[in-house]
């Protein structure tokens, strides 16, 4: 019964979210794009960067991580700065490995 209630809540939330995001019409002033307008992705990135800049880099954050091949989660505690550096390094390694594939030479 609880799962049925949860499904109703999720469905209602999705329905209300879809109704709130109505496209702008041709006469709507919000629909006219100016050349200096930033794309939504860039605006989100700047907003995230501003929020992160206000957060304390020395705050200790603990996360539970499951190791592949193990049923037990491991709790790791690091500062916000250490988590950020680890995430950046992982992203850099992924981008480097994906970009380093060269096509075969004939």
Beta strands, then each sheet from edge to edge (+ up, - down):
strand 1: 60-66
strand 2: 73-79
sheet 1: 1+ 2-
end
